[in-house]
């Protein structure tokens, strides 16, 4: 009897696909995943969760969407929720198809999901300063006529915001070519820029992605898409029923209503620490340090893989980006104590290398 080859049964595009690697490495100091370093427990703002788990959750998550709408000052009808932003990226590509265009390096899931859905993924290299090469980008919009354009600003893994004038130029040109522009603002809370919410009223083809993951609630897996009701109506056709569970809806609503001042304090502390760590890193001669508008900092240095391993041996986990950017590491901003340990360990390692 012939052995069944499972791989051969998968669609060709899935056979070629490399899954996103989210490995859990046990470490004393975890600075690799762009999470908030400040522990948040449900008991910090909820005394009791009295939810009947025998019933399905609200399929429209109305109460939670209304809580979010108060924060962004838009109608809850302009908000769609996802099990993390990843689910919403999947729904966007499933709804509108491809080609899908995005700059690189950037968040890997745009390309991975495009490939998994079976649409063409088009990459456009960022310039030497990690900003959008608008001339090349606009040429691709004209030539390829992408259905979706993803722009992560602040960008992961580079940490910078893209030039506002370049983004607006792309949105305007894309509108003439019937392309949808999705601005992924996962890291906007840490940025000095206000983001693109004010431009929603001016452009029909603009959508914005945001998340609670980076500001302290990665465990809830809650992303949200903001845009015109007409767009959300179409996307809602492919949204899985009850995609946001009852506990997530309740906890996220309570966090937004009762815990938000503390969240803002955490964000302020992370920004303050980012600036301090950045200044310290600038003093280390063997590093190229990139300014950041996110909750992490990008570094370039010789033999980054070796430095990564030595940091890991010292109990500090950062992100090795060498597969994406030559000799690059990305370090998430932790608590003051964690950041200090990282800085001292990095300095020691580089001194030993001579």
N, C-alpha and C positions, 0 to 999 in steps of 0.2 A: 504493500500500500504506500503510495507516494505521500511524503510529508507535506502538509499544507504550508505554503509560504505566505505568511500573513502580510509581509511587506508588499508582495506583488499584488495583493488585493486592494491596497490603498491607491487613491488617485495619484497620478504621476507627480503633481505639484506637492503633495504631502510626502511622497517618497524622498524628494529632494530637500525637504524642509528640515532645518535644524531648530529644535525647540529652544525657547527662552530658558536660560539656566538661572534658576533662583535657588542656589545651594545654601543650605543652612550650616554654617561653620561655627562651632562652639568657640567662643572667644571672650576674654575678660572685658575688652573694650570693642564695641561693634560700631564701626564708622564706615560701613560699606553700602548701606541701602537707602540713604537719604530719609531716614525716619527721624522723628523728633526724639531727642535724648531724654525728655522728661516723662517719667512714668505717669500714666493717667489710669486710675482705677474707676470702675463704675460707681463704687461707693463714695467717690469724691463729690458726686453731684446727684446721685440717686440712692434713696434709702431702701427702696424695694421695687422690684419689677413684677408687676401683677398683670401678666399677659397670658391669656388662655392659649396654650400651645397646640390645643386640639383643633384650633381654627386657622384657616389660611390668613396671611397678612393682607392688609389693604392693598389691592393690586395696583392702585394709582398712587399710593403713599402720599396722600393729600396733605396730612398734617406736617410731615417732614418737608415737603416741597414748599409749604407756606412759611415754615421756619427759615428755610434757605432764602426764600423770596424777600424776607425782611432784611436780610444781610446784604443782598445785592440790589435791593430797591427796584425789583422787577416783578411782574405778576408770576405766580406759581405756574401759570399756564405756559410760561416761557422756559420751564425747567423740566428736564427728563433725568431720571436717576439710573445709575448703573452699578453693578457689582464691581466697583473700581472703574477707572477710566478705560481700562482695557476692554471691558464689555461694550462700552459705548463706541469705542473705535471699531470694534467688530460689527456692531449694528450699523454704523455709518457706511462701512465698506460693503456690507451685505445689502443695504438699501440702495445705495447710489452706484455701486460698482466701481470700475476703474477706467483708465489707469489712475494710479495713486502716486502723487508727486510729493517729495519731501527733501529737505537738505540733509547732508551727512557731514560729520557724525551727529546723530540725534537719537531719540528714544527708539529702541529696536523694534517695538511692537507694531509700529506703522507698517514696516516691511514684512514682518512675520505674519501678521494677520492678513495683509494683502495677498501674500503667497498662499496662505491656508485657504482663503476664499477662492483663489484661482484667478486673480486679476493681476495685471502688470504693475510692478512696483518700479518707479523711476526715481533715481537718486541724483541729487545735484550737490557737488562739493561746495562746502563753505569756503570763504576766502581765507587768507593767512591770519586774519584777526578773528576768525570764526563768525564772521557776519555773512549775511546772504550775498552771494554774487548775483545781484539783481539782473544784470544783463543776460547771463547764462540761464537764470531761472525763468525769465520772461520768454526767452527763446523756446525753452522746453514747454511752457504753457501754450505757446502759439503752435508749436510743432505737434505735440502729443495730445493736446486738448484733454488734460486730466479731469476726471469727474470730481476728484477730491485732492486738496492740497493741505498737508499738515505742517504747521509751523509751531514748534515748541519754543516759547519765549516767556521767561528765561529758559534757555536751552539746556537739556540734559544730554551729554555730560559736560558741556563746556562752561556752563554757569552764566553766560552773558545773555543779555536781551538783544534781539535783533533790532536794527534801526527802524524806528517807527515809520519814517518816510518810505523806506523800502517795502515794508509790509503793506502800507496803504497803497503803494503803487501796484503791488502784486494783487491785492484785493480788487482794485479797480479794473486792472487788465483781465483778471480772472472772470469778473462779472460779465465782461464783453464776450468772453469765450465760454460762458455757461459752466464755469468751474466753481465749486464750493470751497471756501477757505475755512479751515478749522484751526483756530489759535488755541494751542494747548497751554493753559496757564496754571499747571500744577504747582509751579514754584512762585507764582505771582505774589503771595503774601509776604515773601522775603525781599521783594524788589522795591526799588525807589520809584519805579514806573507804575502808573495807575492801571495799566492793562488796557484791554480793548473793549470792555463793556460799554463805554460811552459811544463807541462807533457802531453798535448794533443797529441803531435807528437809521444810520446813514447808508448801510450796505445790505442789500437783500441776500447776498450770498455768504454772509459771515456767520459762523458758529463758534462758540467758545466752550472749551473743556476746563473744568476745575475739579478739585478733589479735596477730601478731608484727610487723606493719608499723610500728607507732609506736615500737617500742623498738629499732629498728635493722635490721630485715630486710624493708623494704618491697619489695625486689627479689625476695623469695621468693614473695610473694603467698600467705600462709598465714593463714587465719582458722580459728577453731574454735568449735563450738557445744557448750554443756554443758547437760545435762538428763537427765531420766529415760529409761531404756532404751526404754520403750514409745513415747515420742515419736520418738526417734532411729530406731527400727525403721521407723516410717511414713515418715519423711523419707528414709531410705536407699533407699526404693523408687524415688524419682525422681532420686537422685544418679547422675551420669554415671559409668560405669566408669573406673577409673584416673584419677580427677580430680586426684590429687596425684602429680606425676611423681617418678621415682626420685631425681633429684639434689636436689630440694627436700626429699624425705623424709630423705635422708642428711644433708644440710647442716644442716637444722633440728634433727635429733636430736643431731648433734655439738655444735651451738651451745648447746642446752639442757643437755647433759651436761658440756661442757668450757669453755664461754665465759660461762656465766650470771653468775658473779661480776663480770665486766667489764661485762656488760649492766646490772647493778644500779648499778655506778659511773656509767655514762652517764646512767641515769635520775636518780640523785641530783644529778649536775651540771646536768642540764636543769631540775630543780626549783629548785635554788639560783639558777640564772641567771634563771629565770622570776620569782622573788621580787625579784631585783635590778632587772630590767628594769621590772617593775611599779611599784616604788618610784620609779624615775627618771621613768617616764611620768606618774605622779601629780603631779610637780612642773611639768609643762607645762600651763599654764592653758587652752590652747585645745583640750584633749582631754577626753573622757569615757572613762575607763579602767575596764574591768570586771574584777573579780577572777577568777582562773582556777584550776581544778583539773586542767587539761590541759597539753599542751606548746605552747600558743599563747595569745595574749592578744587580746581583742576591743577595738577602739578606735572611738569615734565622734567625728567632727570635721566642720566645714564644708568643703564642696567636696572630699569624699574622693576623687572621681575624679581631680581635678586633682593632689592630693597623691600618689595612686597613680602617676600618669604621671611626676611629678617624681622620685619614688623610683626608678622604673624607669630613668629617664634617668641617675640616679646609680649604676646597676648593682645596685639592690636590688629584688628581686621579692617583694611581699607579695600577699595575696588581697583583691581588690576585692569586697566583699559588698553593694554598693549595690542589686543586684537583689533581695536578700533582706531586708536591714536598711538603712534610710535612712542615708546618709553613714557607712558603717561599713567598716573595714578589719580584717583578721585577720592577725596576724603570728606566724609560727612561731618558737619559741625556737631560736636557732642557737648557735654557739660563742660564747665571751665576746667574741672579736675581731669576729665578724659582728654580734653584738648592739650592740657599741659603735659600729660604723660606721652601723648603722641608726639608733640614737638620735641621733647627731651629724647625720646627713643629715636626719632628721625635724625636729630643732630648727632647723636652718638654713632649711629650707623654710618652716616656720611663722613664723620671724622675718622672712623676706623678704616674706611675705604681709601682715605688719603687723597 
